[in-house]
Amino acid sequence: MIPKSHPRYESLMTRELIVEGVRKGITSTQGLIAQGRGEAFDYLIGEKTTESALHAEKVAAAKLLLERKPVISVNGNAAALVGSELIRLSELVNAPLEVNLFHRTEERVNKIMGHLRSLGAKNLVTKNDALIPGLEHDRAKVGSSGIFVADVVLVPLEDGDRCKALVDMGKTVIAIDLNPLSRTAQCATITIVDNIIRAIPNISKFAEELKELEQEELLEIIWEYDNKETLSFAIEEINKNLVEYLPPQSRL
């Protein structure tokens, strides 16, 4: 039992969710490694939503509301960590949830869909009957009524090669990635450098605030966004935090 007074309570509980996901067959064992890598970068940004990430989350909400065929891609880690929050966002922006896995088995796909349904999900893409061009692994398998025809795809915890393939198909890709130097972060249209457990609720909050805006107002929010600038701000934030941790005599 982890006491709430523990200084690492939230981080430790997040780890437990991933471990429980593995036990349930939702998360792959490789997902444990991915979680640890992300947690390291979360330390570097100060375990908080930065101003640049918050801006990207607002832009993401505007884009999801604006486009006609938004889809939310879900992998094992995302389902284990923020399943309920993804369902809420799905309902707010009318975007179906589609399970997409690198370490794919039909059994795990079905378990993730069952998990989402148990949390109340009703808008699910259930058939992966199309292929993303240029990919040779299982993440190429997508739904012909979902990711394959989507105009914007939210891809939390994504692989860089699929991100690029989706962009090459002409899709807007919204990525949630704590590493601003990753292939995914560099390739995505809108990169949110934030922890998924903060990012998804933030996008939902903005979606609620923006849903009554006219199309022109949503476009204004999107047009002013610069992803390279957002990534630069994220790297600057990491540098600033590293300098603050250095002993005074070590600073230049």
WOLINLIN-V81925 format. One record per pair of residues at least 12 apart in sequence whose C-alpha atoms are under 8 Angstrom apart, sorted by the first residue. I is the first residue (numbers start at 1). J is the second residue. D is the distance in Angstrom with one decimal. If there is no record, write none. Layout:
# WOLINLIN-V81925
i->{I:I}
j->{J:J}
d->{D:D}
This chain:
# WOLINLIN-V81925
i->{11:14:15:17:17:18:18:18:18:18:18:19:20:21:21:21:25:25:26:26:26:26:26:26:26:26:27:27:27:27:28:28:31:31:35:38:38:38:38:41:41:42:42:42:44:44:44:45:45:45:45:46:46:47:48:49:49:49:49:50:50:52:52:52:53:53:53:53:53:54:54:56:56:56:56:56:57:57:57:57:57:58:58:58:58:59:59:59:59:60:60:60:61:61:61:61:61:62:62:62:62:62:62:62:63:63:63:64:64:64:65:65:65:66:66:66:67:67:68:69:69:69:69:69:70:70:70:70:70:70:70:70:70:71:71:71:71:71:71:71:71:71:71:72:72:72:72:72:72:72:72:72:73:73:73:73:73:73:73:73:73:74:74:74:74:74:74:74:75:75:75:75:75:76:76:77:78:78:78:79:79:79:81:81:82:82:82:83:83:84:84:84:85:85:86:87:87:87:87:88:89:89:89:89:89:90:92:92:92:93:95:96:96:96:96:97:97:97:98:98:98:98:98:98:98:99:99:99:100:100:100:101:101:102:102:102:103:104:104:125:125:125:126:127:127:127:128:128:128:128:129:129:129:129:130:130:130:130:131:132:132:132:133:134:135:135:135:139:140:150:151:151:151:152:152:152:152:153:153:153:153:154:154:154:155:155:155:155:156:156:156:156:156:157:157:157:158:158:158:158:159:159:160:160:160:160:160:161:161:163:163:163:164:164:164:167:167:167:172:172:172:173:173:173:174:174:174:174:174:175:175:175:175:175:176:176:176:176:176:176:176:177:177:177:177:177:178:178:178:178:179:180:180:180:180:185:186:186:189:190:191:191:191:193:193}
j->{39:81:35:80:81:31:32:35:77:80:81:32:80:76:77:80:108:111:76:77:79:80:108:109:111:112:75:76:77:80:76:103:76:77:77:177:178:179:195:178:179:178:194:195:238:241:242:234:237:238:241:238:241:195:194:194:195:198:199:194:234:230:233:234:192:193:194:230:234:192:202:190:191:192:225:230:192:199:202:203:206:202:203:206:207:190:221:222:225:174:190:203:203:204:206:207:210:206:207:210:218:219:221:222:152:218:222:93:95:152:93:207:211:215:218:219:151:152:151:95:149:150:151:152:93:94:95:96:150:151:152:153:154:95:96:97:98:146:147:150:152:153:154:86:90:95:96:97:98:153:154:155:97:98:99:100:147:153:154:155:156:97:98:99:100:101:155:156:99:100:101:156:157:101:112:157:156:157:196:112:115:116:196:197:196:197:200:116:119:116:119:120:200:201:200:116:119:120:121:204:200:201:203:204:207:123:204:207:208:207:123:123:124:125:146:123:124:125:124:125:126:142:143:146:147:112:113:125:139:141:142:138:139:137:138:139:138:138:139:143:145:146:143:142:143:144:141:142:143:144:141:142:143:144:142:143:144:148:148:148:165:166:165:165:161:162:165:162:162:171:170:171:172:171:172:173:174:171:172:173:174:173:174:175:173:174:175:176:174:175:176:177:196:175:176:177:175:176:177:184:183:184:182:183:184:185:187:183:184:184:187:188:184:187:188:187:188:189:188:189:190:188:189:190:188:189:190:191:192:188:189:190:191:192:191:192:193:194:195:196:199:191:192:193:194:195:192:193:194:195:193:193:231:234:235:231:228:231:227:227:227:230:231:231:234}
d->{7.9:6.9:7.5:6.1:6.1:7.6:6.7:7.8:6.5:6.1:6.8:7.4:7.8:7.5:7.5:5.4:6.2:6.9:5.3:7.8:7.5:7.0:5.9:7.9:6.1:5.5:7.9:4.3:5.6:7.0:6.8:7.1:7.5:6.3:7.9:7.8:5.8:7.1:7.8:5.7:6.1:6.3:7.3:6.7:5.3:6.6:7.2:7.5:6.2:5.2:6.9:8.0:7.0:7.8:7.5:6.0:7.8:7.1:7.8:7.7:7.8:5.8:6.4:6.9:5.3:5.6:6.2:7.4:7.8:8.0:7.6:6.7:6.8:5.6:7.8:7.5:6.4:6.8:6.5:5.2:7.5:7.9:6.3:5.6:7.8:7.9:6.2:5.6:7.2:6.6:6.9:6.8:5.4:7.1:5.9:5.0:7.7:7.9:6.8:6.8:5.5:7.7:7.0:6.9:7.6:7.4:6.9:6.1:7.9:6.9:5.4:7.1:6.7:6.7:6.8:7.9:6.7:6.9:7.2:7.1:7.4:4.9:5.4:6.7:7.8:7.4:5.0:7.4:5.7:6.1:4.9:5.8:7.8:4.8:5.3:6.2:7.1:6.3:6.1:6.1:6.5:5.0:6.4:8.0:7.1:6.3:6.2:4.9:6.2:5.8:4.8:6.4:6.0:5.0:5.9:6.2:7.7:6.9:6.0:5.2:7.1:6.6:5.8:4.7:5.9:7.9:7.2:7.2:5.9:5.6:5.5:8.0:7.7:7.4:6.9:7.8:6.9:7.3:7.7:6.8:7.8:7.2:7.9:6.8:7.5:6.2:7.6:6.3:7.3:7.6:6.1:7.8:6.4:6.3:6.8:7.7:8.0:7.4:5.8:7.3:7.4:7.8:7.5:5.2:7.9:7.7:7.1:6.7:7.1:7.1:7.6:4.9:5.2:6.3:7.3:6.3:4.9:6.1:6.0:5.0:7.3:8.0:7.6:6.9:7.4:7.3:7.2:7.6:6.0:7.4:7.0:6.8:5.5:7.0:5.6:5.0:7.3:6.3:7.9:6.5:7.2:6.1:7.5:7.6:5.4:7.8:5.6:4.4:4.1:7.0:6.9:6.2:5.3:5.9:5.2:5.6:5.2:6.8:7.5:7.0:7.1:7.4:7.0:6.7:7.7:7.1:7.4:7.1:7.4:7.1:7.7:5.1:6.3:5.5:4.5:5.9:7.4:7.2:6.3:5.1:6.1:6.1:4.7:6.1:7.0:6.0:5.0:6.7:7.9:5.5:4.6:7.0:7.1:7.2:6.0:6.0:6.9:7.6:7.6:6.6:7.9:6.3:7.4:4.8:4.1:7.9:7.4:7.6:7.6:5.9:6.7:6.4:7.5:6.0:7.3:7.8:7.2:7.7:7.7:5.7:7.8:5.3:5.1:6.4:6.2:6.0:4.7:5.9:7.5:6.1:7.8:6.3:4.9:6.0:6.0:4.7:6.1:6.6:7.5:6.6:7.5:6.9:6.2:5.2:6.5:7.5:7.6:4.6:5.3:6.3:6.7:6.4:5.7:6.6:6.8:7.8:7.8:7.9:6.6:5.8:6.5:7.6:7.5:7.7:6.8}
